[in-house]
Amino acid sequence: MAIAVERKTKGVNWLTLAVGLFALIFAALVVYFLFLAPVPLIEKIIPEAEIPGTAGLIDVLSDPSIDPSAVVGNVESLFQNPISQPDAGKLGRPNPFQPI
């Protein structure tokens, strides 16, 4: 008479598989909405007409226009400090090792 010994087969850990699949789908959605979505969602979620005092504000923020000549022609004024440095005054005691 022979003894039959079989190894116990491991089943699929469904919880680990579900968590991994959820993380993968979540990461793919985040990448899509951050980098690949064509229209900013703020224009669809909150129409401009519903916000008082923002006539044309979202359009201006969505399509900025930069004039390079205003920055390139005036570079030196960007590095000038119009405010003088404050005086540090007297800091601490002249001899910090002297007992109080």
C-alpha positions in Angstrom: 0.0 0.0 0.0 1.4 3.4 -1.0 0.9 6.7 0.8 0.0 9.6 -1.5 1.4 12.9 -0.3 0.3 16.0 -2.1 1.3 19.6 -1.5 -1.5 22.0 -0.6 -2.1 24.3 -3.5 -2.2 28.0 -2.7 -5.3 29.8 -3.7 -5.4 33.3 -5.0 -5.4 36.0 -2.4 -8.3 38.1 -3.6 -7.9 40.9 -1.2 -4.3 41.6 -2.3 -5.4 41.4 -5.9 -8.3 43.8 -5.4 -6.2 46.3 -3.5 -3.4 46.2 -6.1 -5.9 46.6 -8.9 -7.6 49.5 -7.1 -4.3 51.3 -6.6 -3.3 50.8 -10.3 -6.7 52.2 -11.5 -6.5 55.1 -9.0 -2.9 56.0 -10.2 -3.9 55.8 -13.8 -6.9 58.2 -13.2 -4.7 60.6 -11.3 -2.2 60.7 -14.1 -4.9 61.2 -16.7 -6.7 64.0 -14.9 -3.5 65.8 -14.0 -1.6 65.6 -17.3 -3.9 64.5 -20.1 -7.4 66.0 -19.5 -8.1 68.6 -22.2 -10.3 71.0 -20.3 -9.8 72.4 -16.7 -12.6 71.0 -14.6 -13.3 74.3 -12.8 -15.0 75.6 -15.9 -17.3 72.7 -16.0 -17.9 72.3 -12.3 -18.6 76.0 -11.4 -19.7 78.0 -14.4 -18.5 81.6 -14.4 -22.0 83.0 -14.2 -22.7 81.5 -10.8 -19.8 83.3 -9.1 -20.5 86.9 -8.4 -17.8 89.4 -9.3 -15.8 87.1 -11.5 -16.8 88.3 -15.0 -14.0 87.0 -17.2 -11.7 86.0 -14.4 -11.6 82.3 -15.2 -10.9 83.0 -18.9 -8.0 85.3 -17.9 -6.6 82.6 -15.6 -7.1 79.8 -18.1 -5.3 81.6 -20.9 -2.4 83.8 -19.5 -0.5 86.0 -21.9 3.1 86.9 -21.0 4.9 89.9 -22.6 8.6 88.8 -22.7 9.8 92.3 -23.6 8.5 93.7 -20.3 10.7 91.2 -18.4 13.7 91.0 -20.6 14.1 94.7 -21.1 14.0 95.5 -17.3 16.1 92.7 -15.8 18.3 94.9 -13.6 15.4 96.4 -11.7 14.3 92.8 -10.7 17.5 92.4 -8.7 17.6 95.7 -6.9 16.5 95.7 -3.3 14.4 98.8 -2.6 14.4 98.2 1.2 17.6 98.6 3.2 18.7 95.8 5.5 17.7 96.2 9.1 20.3 96.8 11.8 21.0 93.7 13.9 21.5 95.8 17.0 23.3 94.4 20.1 22.9 90.6 20.3 23.6 88.7 23.6 26.1 89.5 26.2 29.7 90.5 25.5 31.0 87.4 27.4 28.5 84.5 27.2 30.6 82.5 29.7 30.3 85.0 32.5 27.8 83.9 35.2 24.6 85.9 35.5 
